[in-house]
């Protein structure tokens, strides 16, 4: 469940001030290529090292998913769920 989602433009303009988790790439009407969407986690100055580790591991799992490395992606996401149940 995600409360707020931002697109690439907002992410690019604010990524130095907020920590984001890359959620997915979605098709948007009127565009030929997918658009990345992000979930803001909070101000960068308040992000913990554990949150940064979770974001890094999520990014690795999502990249495996984008590369269609299904088994690897599933294993990485399951590991994330186990390590970060919330």
VOGU-3710 file (C-alpha; in Angstrom, 3 decimals, decimal comma):
1> xxxxxxxxxx> 0,000/0,000/0,000  1,422/3,376/-1,058  0,055/6,748/0,088  1,951/9,002/-2,324  3,451/8,322/-5,751  5,531/10,800/-7,715  6,671/10,752/-11,313  10,103/11,227/-12,784  9,954/15,032/-12,967  9,122/15,442/-9,279
11> xxxxxxxxxx> 11,678/12,811/-8,346  14,433/14,530/-10,343  13,645/17,933/-8,824  13,547/16,709/-5,219  15,823/13,643/-5,008  18,499/15,629/-3,148  16,029/16,463/-0,377  13,931/13,302/-0,069  14,617/9,584/-0,038  12,550/7,674/-2,593
21> xxxxxxxxxx> 11,892/4,043/-3,375  11,529/3,238/-7,058  8,180/1,426/-7,307  7,682/0,518/-10,946  7,673/1,609/-14,558  4,163/2,260/-15,893  2,665/3,045/-19,282  1,151/6,518/-19,448  -1,359/7,593/-22,068  0,319/9,628/-24,775
31> xxxxxxxxxx> 3,827/8,266/-24,122  5,565/5,486/-26,014  7,879/4,431/-23,188  7,171/3,563/-19,588  7,489/6,201/-16,888  9,214/5,499/-13,586  7,195/6,090/-10,430  8,557/6,557/-6,926  7,334/6,473/-3,344  8,745/9,170/-1,049
41> xxxxxxxxxx> 9,996/7,772/2,261  10,859/11,043/3,960  13,422/13,779/4,131  16,925/12,594/3,289  18,285/14,096/6,492  15,994/11,815/8,527  16,578/8,591/6,565  18,185/5,840/8,621  20,949/3,555/7,390  18,494/0,642/7,634
51> xxxxxxxxxx> 16,067/2,465/5,322  18,868/3,175/2,861  19,827/-0,506/2,884  16,207/-1,470/2,243  15,974/0,999/-0,667  19,223/-0,335/-2,161  18,077/-3,953/-1,857  14,675/-3,074/-3,316  16,392/-1,386/-6,266  18,471/-4,530/-6,901
61> xxxxxxxxxx> 15,346/-6,721/-6,794  13,415/-4,355/-9,064  16,252/-4,347/-11,600  16,163/-8,154/-11,660  12,416/-7,924/-12,294  12,928/-5,417/-15,143  15,539/-7,745/-16,685  12,963/-10,564/-16,481  15,181/-12,551/-14,123  12,045/-13,935/-12,515
71> xxxxxxxxxx> 13,518/-16,453/-10,079  16,210/-14,050/-8,873  13,684/-11,219/-8,519  11,283/-13,420/-6,578  14,047/-14,565/-4,223  15,229/-10,990/-3,652  11,703/-9,688/-3,013  11,006/-12,573/-0,619  14,209/-11,725/1,233  13,073/-8,099/1,474
81> xxxxxx> 9,691/-9,165/2,863  11,442/-11,330/5,432  13,919/-8,627/6,477  11,483/-5,681/6,299  7,972/-6,963/7,045  6,489/-3,446/7,145
//
